[in-house]
Amino acid sequence: MTSEEAKKHIDFLCDEINRHNYNYYVLDRPEISDYQFDILLQELIDLEKQFPEFLDVNSPSQRVGGAVTKSFENVDHKFPMLSLSNSYNEVEILEFDERVRKLVGDDVEYICELKFDGVAISLSYEYGQLKRAVTRGDGNKGDDVTSNVRTIKSIPLTLQGDFPDFFEIRGEIYYPHASFNKLNEDRLEEGLQLFANPRNAASGTLKMQDSAEVAKRKLDCYLYYLSYDNDVADNHYDSLLKAKKWGFRISSYMAKCHHIQEIFEFINDWNMGRRSLPFDIDGIVIKVNNFKQQRELGFTAKSPRWAIAYKFKAEEARTKLLSIDFQVGRTGVVTPVANLEPVLLAGTVVKRATLHNADVIQQLGLHEHDTVVVEKGGEIIPKITSVVEELRLGGSKQVQFCENCPECATLLVRNEGEAAWVCPNTASCPPQIKGKIEHFIGRKAMNIESLGEGKVEILFDNKLVSNVADLYDLNYNDLFGLEKVFAIEDPENPTITKERKISFQKKTAENILQSLENSKNVPFSRVLFALGIRFVGETVAKKLVEAFPSLEKLKAADKDSLLEVSEIGERIADSVIDFFSNNDNLSIIQRLKDFGIQFEQETNKNRISNKLEGKSMVISGVFTNYSRDQIKVIIEQHGGKNVSSISAKTDFVVAGENMGPAKLEKAIKLNIKILSEEEFIQLVQSDQNQMGKEIDFSPN
């Protein structure tokens, strides 16, 4: 394929993918299957790799992320992002309506919209291309999170139709319930603290440094207000319909209201109906529709006078604290869980609520048998928000966090700077052992099928396994015929328990043994994740293996070397070093190696030369001819290693325009060679001439 043919086909694929995104996210009328869409996208990705000069920052391929941002630039909003005045009852809505009519007359039309419970965002577009995405911040300035926002598939990177050359559009980035639940399931599997609600998770995700990780989390977005110097329509509703034609995802949950009673009907309908939505809302927004009337009404210092938010009261219930269980996770973290007198809340029976950690118990001032107020955080996770002290029983004792592990009686420890109390008995504490094995066999780890659903507990109870290496000693005679009866909750009614019998039959035993054998081909990065090192999740494991492609190299890495790896902070580095300094862990790893488990990554097949072999390189600034990701690829193709921070072990800094001043100062102080973009390319091209290898150095 010639360069001209490639450019033409890349443009065609981009147009097709953008069209299918519009059909899926805006019109809700997909024309092709997810599989067919993925084939188109992969074809585009492959072609852009082959012809990197045609890679555009707003290409649909860039939604997978990859850019790493250590700090988010604080930028000015062209149009201030003001907050809305809140109301909590019908009287305040009536007063708002009276103020509006007093200023603009009785000919008023309102638009009622859902108040999405997420993170406010402002998107700037220039000539139909996404230019910048900025959080609300203080209303005047916000953080530039463009690289992360590009990964959200419902936000168009390229527009269609008759749009203005320059404009901003405001909206809300949120977590759909399905994505949020999946996120917490993964965090639970990794031994990490769960997010309390989708809003907090969305906010934290938007500020993550690795956009590739953001892409995995599947955030979503609705847009709800167009900011433009000249009106594209004479009212808010019609301006949103135009924005929808340009490619924006506009909520269909809107209504035109001419009378106050219509507003109350909309509020009441969604106060009841919000539980059926696949995302969280926390109220209704009422806006004057006509732009001329909006301008007449104007603004206060903090909010527009032409809009108000009606906030739903979070559904809560009172119930009695019966007891507190202290649960031990696979990493040894002890989590308090309150057992409650069953109570109906937001459509489900609640009889347990998390208390998170010792600090939360202390802040609540919780006593035994207290009457407590329970709320569903984000409508999903029950939590205790307060104590009804006037109903406290006389003589009741204050709840104390346990001092010893509730499972093995080992004295708990609390690391400096952490909220969690931890059982340090990693080798003998039963829930830690079972939790580590369950994590090890997981789908994203060793993927040992047929061994879930309580079977690990059966193996442990029968003293067949006490660590992950014991799995590979199992044989058919060990497995066949094992069984246990479990008591489980009825999903229809948590107050009822049922019995379930789990047994190992012939097919089950054979499948387990075959999966164990298959797991010997699992790549090193997943093996490292499977080992369950605290704070080493799936993404961190991949980054560690990229930097240290064998177990021996990783074991030998000191703290400074670990900190040079992108996304690795002191907490992770210390955890890795502690893990490999433990003789029990080393013994288990040796047994796994003897069984044939992979502890070395395959050699990079894309290697072009060894010119940069052993060289650690930092990229900083904005480049003219290449993207940062392209330069990273070139470094790796010539044997170099990309690191995120400058240290005495850094060999070169590749610097573009606006290099970070702190990095520049540190590089000069440490006398590290700074290469311009041109000098870097010359360095690699000189190797190309010597090695006789070909690489496309055509600029973007």
Residue pairs with C-beta under 8 A, 6 or more apart in sequence:
1 9
1 50
3 51
3 53
3 698
6 47
6 50
6 51
6 54
7 51
7 54
9 47
10 44
10 47
10 48
10 51
10 54
10 59
13 40
13 43
13 44
13 47
14 44
14 56
14 59
14 60
14 158
16 40
17 37
17 40
17 41
17 44
17 60
18 60
18 156
18 157
18 158
18 160
18 247
20 30
20 31
20 32
20 37
20 40
21 60
21 153
21 154
21 156
21 247
22 156
22 160
22 247
23 29
23 30
23 31
24 30
24 37
25 153
25 154
25 249
26 244
26 247
26 248
26 249
26 250
32 40
41 60
41 61
44 59
44 60
44 61
45 61
45 64
48 54
48 55
48 59
48 61
51 696
51 698
52 626
52 630
52 696
52 698
52 700
53 696
53 698
53 699
53 700
54 700
55 61
55 627
55 630
55 700
56 62
56 700
57 150
57 627
58 129
58 130
58 150
58 157
58 158
59 157
60 157
62 150
62 157
63 150
63 151
63 152
63 153
63 157
63 215
64 151
64 212
64 215
65 147
65 148
65 150
65 151
65 210
65 211
65 212
65 213
65 214
65 215
66 211
66 212
66 629
67 147
67 211
67 628
67 629
68 209
68 210
68 211
68 566
68 567
68 644
69 147
69 148
69 209
69 211
70 209
70 644
70 645
70 660
71 660
72 143
72 144
72 145
72 207
73 143
73 144
74 137
74 141
74 142
74 143
74 144
75 132
75 134
75 141
75 142
75 143
75 144
76 140
76 141
77 122
77 134
77 137
77 139
77 140
77 141
77 142
78 124
78 168
78 227
79 122
79 168
79 227
80 139
80 140
81 120
81 122
81 136
81 137
81 139
81 142
81 170
82 139
82 299
82 302
82 303
82 304
83 139
83 302
83 303
84 285
84 303
84 304
84 307
84 308
84 309
85 96
85 300
85 302
85 303
85 307
85 308
85 309
86 283
86 308
86 309
86 310
86 311
87 93
87 96
87 308
87 309
87 310
87 311
88 310
88 311
88 313
90 264
92 308
93 260
93 263
93 264
93 267
93 286
93 308
93 310
94 260
96 286
96 308
97 108
97 260
97 263
99 305
100 108
100 288
100 293
100 297
100 305
100 306
101 108
103 296
103 297
103 305
104 288
104 293
104 296
104 297
108 258
108 288
108 290
108 293
109 235
109 256
109 257
109 258
109 288
109 289
109 290
110 256
110 257
110 258
110 263
110 286
110 287
110 288
110 289
111 236
111 237
111 254
111 255
111 256
111 257
111 286
111 287
111 288
111 289
112 254
112 255
112 257
112 262
112 263
112 266
112 267
112 284
112 285
112 286
113 224
113 251
113 253
113 254
113 284
113 285
113 287
114 251
114 253
114 270
114 277
114 281
114 284
114 285
115 281
115 282
115 283
115 284
115 285
115 309
115 310
115 311
116 172
116 174
116 222
116 224
116 251
116 279
116 280
116 281
117 174
117 197
117 198
117 199
117 279
117 280
117 281
117 282
117 378
118 172
118 173
118 174
118 175
118 198
118 199
118 202
118 279
118 280
119 135
119 136
119 172
119 173
119 174
119 199
119 202
119 203
119 206
120 135
120 136
120 170
120 171
120 172
121 133
121 134
121 135
121 136
121 145
121 149
121 170
121 171
121 172
121 173
121 206
121 221
122 133
122 134
122 135
122 136
122 142
122 168
122 169
122 170
122 227
123 130
123 132
123 133
123 149
123 155
123 168
123 169
123 170
123 171
123 223
124 130
124 131
124 132
124 133
124 134
124 166
124 167
124 168
125 131
125 159
125 163
125 166
125 167
125 168
125 169
126 165
126 166
127 165
128 158
128 159
128 160
128 163
129 157
129 158
129 159
130 146
130 149
130 150
130 155
130 156
130 157
130 158
131 146
132 144
132 146
133 144
133 145
133 146
133 148
133 149
133 150
133 155
134 142
134 143
134 144
134 145
135 142
135 143
135 145
135 206
136 142
137 143
139 302
143 207
145 206
145 207
147 211
148 205
148 206
148 207
148 208
148 211
148 214
149 155
149 173
149 206
150 157
150 211
151 211
151 212
151 214
151 215
151 219
152 173
152 219
152 220
152 221
154 220
154 221
154 249
155 221
155 249
156 246
156 247
156 248
158 247
159 246
159 247
160 245
160 246
160 247
161 245
161 246
161 247
163 246
164 228
164 230
164 232
167 226
167 227
167 228
168 226
168 227
168 228
169 223
169 225
169 226
169 227
169 243
169 248
170 223
170 224
170 225
170 226
170 227
171 221
171 222
171 223
171 224
171 225
171 248
172 221
172 222
172 224
173 202
173 206
173 219
173 220
173 221
174 198
174 199
174 202
174 219
174 220
174 221
174 222
174 279
174 280
175 183
175 198
175 199
175 201
175 202
175 205
175 217
175 219
175 220
175 279
175 280
176 198
176 218
176 220
176 278
176 279
177 198
177 278
177 279
177 280
177 380
178 278
179 217
179 218
179 219
179 220
180 195
180 198
180 201
180 378
180 380
181 380
182 218
183 195
183 201
183 217
184 194
184 195
186 444
186 537
186 538
187 193
187 194
187 195
188 194
189 439
189 442
189 444
190 439
190 537
190 538
191 329
191 330
191 331
191 333
191 435
191 439
191 532
191 534
192 535
192 537
193 333
193 356
193 420
194 354
194 381
195 201
195 204
196 377
196 378
196 381
196 383
197 280
197 377
197 378
197 379
197 380
197 381
198 279
198 280
198 378
198 380
199 280
199 378
200 378
201 217
202 219
205 214
205 217
205 219
206 214
206 219
208 214
209 567
210 539
210 566
210 567
212 539
213 539
216 539
220 279
221 249
222 249
222 250
222 251
223 240
223 243
223 248
223 249
223 250
224 240
224 250
224 251
224 285
225 236
226 232
226 239
226 240
226 242
226 243
231 239
231 291
232 239
232 242
233 239
233 241
233 242
233 291
234 290
234 291
234 292
235 289
235 290
235 291
236 287
236 288
236 289
236 290
236 291
236 294
237 254
237 256
237 289
239 291
240 250
240 254
241 250
243 250
244 250
253 270
255 262
255 266
256 289
257 263
257 266
257 286
263 286
266 284
267 284
267 310
270 281
270 284
271 312
274 280
274 281
274 312
274 379
275 346
275 347
275 379
280 378
280 379
281 312
282 311
282 312
282 314
283 309
283 310
283 311
283 312
284 309
284 310
284 312
285 307
285 308
285 309
285 310
286 307
286 308
286 309
286 310
287 294
287 306
287 307
288 294
288 297
288 306
288 307
293 306
294 304
294 306
297 304
297 305
297 306
298 304
298 305
298 306
299 305
314 375
314 376
315 345
315 346
315 375
315 376
315 379
316 345
316 373
316 374
316 375
316 385
317 343
317 344
317 345
317 350
317 373
317 374
318 343
318 371
318 372
318 373
318 374
318 388
319 340
319 341
319 342
319 343
319 350
319 371
319 372
319 374
320 340
320 341
320 369
320 370
320 371
320 372
321 338
321 339
321 340
321 366
321 368
321 369
321 370
321 371
321 372
321 384
322 339
322 340
322 341
322 369
323 338
323 339
324 336
324 337
324 338
324 339
324 355
324 399
325 336
325 337
325 339
325 406
326 334
326 335
326 336
326 337
326 401
326 402
326 406
327 334
327 335
327 336
327 337
327 406
327 431
328 334
328 405
328 406
328 407
328 423
328 429
328 431
328 432
328 435
329 335
329 431
329 432
329 435
330 431
330 432
330 434
330 435
330 436
330 438
330 439
330 532
331 422
331 432
331 435
331 532
331 534
332 422
332 423
332 424
332 425
332 426
332 429
332 432
333 420
333 421
333 422
334 402
334 405
334 406
334 412
334 420
334 421
334 422
334 423
335 354
335 355
335 356
335 357
335 420
336 354
336 355
336 356
336 357
336 358
336 360
336 361
336 401
337 352
337 353
337 354
337 355
338 352
338 353
338 354
338 355
338 372
338 384
339 351
339 352
340 350
340 351
340 352
340 353
340 372
340 374
341 351
342 349
342 350
342 351
342 494
342 495
343 349
343 350
343 351
343 374
344 350
345 374
345 375
345 376
345 382
346 376
346 379
348 494
349 493
349 494
349 495
350 374
350 376
350 382
350 494
351 494
351 495
352 382
353 374
353 382
353 383
353 384
354 381
354 382
354 383
355 361
355 364
355 366
355 384
356 419
357 419
357 420
357 421
358 401
358 419
358 421
359 419
361 399
361 401
364 372
364 384
364 386
364 387
365 387
365 389
365 398
366 372
366 384
366 387
366 398
366 399
367 387
367 392
367 393
367 396
367 397
367 398
367 399
368 396
368 397
368 398
368 399
369 393
369 396
370 387
370 388
370 389
370 391
370 392
370 396
371 387
371 388
371 391
371 392
372 384
372 386
372 387
372 388
373 384
373 385
373 386
373 387
373 388
374 382
374 383
374 384
374 385
375 382
375 383
375 385
376 382
376 383
377 383
401 421
402 412
402 421
403 411
403 412
404 410
404 411
404 412
405 411
405 412
405 423
405 425
405 429
407 423
407 429
407 430
407 431
408 423
408 425
408 428
408 429
408 430
410 423
410 424
410 425
410 429
412 421
412 422
412 423
412 424
413 421
413 422
413 424
414 420
414 421
414 422
415 422
423 429
423 432
425 432
426 432
426 582
426 584
427 433
427 467
427 584
430 460
433 460
433 466
433 467
434 456
434 457
434 460
435 532
436 467
436 468
436 532
437 456
437 459
437 460
437 465
437 467
437 468
437 471
438 452
438 456
439 445
439 530
439 532
440 446
440 448
440 468
440 471
440 530
440 531
440 532
441 447
441 448
441 451
441 452
441 456
441 471
442 530
444 526
444 529
444 538
445 522
445 526
445 527
445 529
445 530
446 519
446 522
446 526
446 527
446 530
447 515
447 518
447 519
447 522
447 526
448 471
448 512
448 515
448 516
448 519
449 511
449 512
449 515
450 508
450 511
450 512
450 515
451 512
451 515
453 502
454 484
454 486
454 502
455 502
455 504
455 512
456 465
457 484
458 482
458 483
458 484
458 502
458 504
459 465
459 474
459 482
460 466
461 484
462 482
464 470
464 474
464 478
465 471
465 474
467 588
468 530
468 531
468 588
468 592
469 588
469 591
469 592
469 595
471 516
472 516
472 591
472 592
472 595
474 512
474 513
474 516
475 513
476 509
476 510
476 513
479 504
479 508
479 509
479 512
479 513
480 504
480 505
480 506
480 509
481 503
481 504
482 503
482 504
483 501
483 502
483 503
483 504
484 501
484 502
484 503
485 499
485 500
485 501
485 502
486 499
486 500
486 501
486 502
487 497
487 498
487 499
487 500
488 497
488 498
488 499
488 500
489 496
489 497
489 498
490 496
490 497
490 498
504 512
519 597
520 595
520 596
520 597
520 598
521 598
522 530
522 597
522 598
523 598
523 601
523 602
524 545
524 549
524 550
524 551
524 598
524 599
524 600
524 601
525 541
525 542
525 544
525 545
525 601
526 538
526 541
527 592
527 597
527 598
527 599
528 536
528 541
528 544
528 545
528 554
529 536
529 537
529 538
529 541
531 579
531 585
531 589
533 575
533 576
533 579
534 575
534 579
535 571
535 572
535 575
536 544
536 572
536 575
536 576
539 567
540 567
540 568
540 572
543 565
543 566
543 567
543 568
544 554
544 562
544 565
544 568
544 576
545 554
545 601
546 565
546 601
547 561
547 564
547 565
547 641
547 643
548 554
548 557
549 600
549 601
550 599
550 600
550 601
551 589
551 593
551 599
551 600
554 576
554 580
555 580
557 576
558 577
559 570
559 573
559 574
559 577
560 647
560 648
560 649
561 649
562 568
562 572
562 573
562 576
562 577
563 569
563 570
563 573
563 645
563 647
564 616
564 643
564 644
564 645
564 647
564 649
564 650
565 643
565 644
566 642
566 643
566 644
567 644
579 585
580 586
589 599
592 599
593 599
604 636
606 636
606 637
607 637
607 638
607 639
608 637
608 638
608 688
608 691
608 693
608 695
609 637
609 638
609 639
609 687
609 688
609 691
609 693
610 638
610 639
611 638
611 639
611 683
611 684
611 686
611 687
611 691
612 635
612 638
612 639
612 640
612 684
613 639
613 640
614 639
614 641
615 639
615 640
615 641
615 651
615 652
616 640
616 641
616 643
616 649
616 650
616 651
616 652
617 635
617 640
617 641
617 642
617 643
617 650
617 651
617 652
617 653
617 654
618 642
618 643
618 644
618 645
618 646
618 650
618 652
618 653
618 654
618 663
618 667
619 628
619 631
619 632
619 635
619 642
619 653
619 654
619 656
620 653
620 654
620 655
620 656
620 659
620 660
620 663
620 664
621 655
621 656
621 657
621 658
621 659
621 660
622 656
622 657
622 658
623 631
623 656
623 657
623 677
624 656
624 657
624 677
624 699
625 677
625 681
625 699
625 700
626 634
626 677
626 699
626 700
627 700
630 700
631 654
631 677
631 680
632 642
634 684
634 695
635 641
635 642
635 654
636 642
637 695
638 684
638 687
643 650
646 653
646 663
646 666
646 667
646 670
646 672
647 670
648 670
650 667
650 670
650 672
651 672
651 673
652 672
652 673
652 674
652 675
652 680
653 659
653 663
653 667
653 672
653 673
653 674
653 675
654 675
654 676
654 677
654 680
655 664
655 674
655 675
655 676
655 677
656 677
664 674
667 674
668 674
675 683
681 697
684 695
685 697
687 693
688 694
688 695
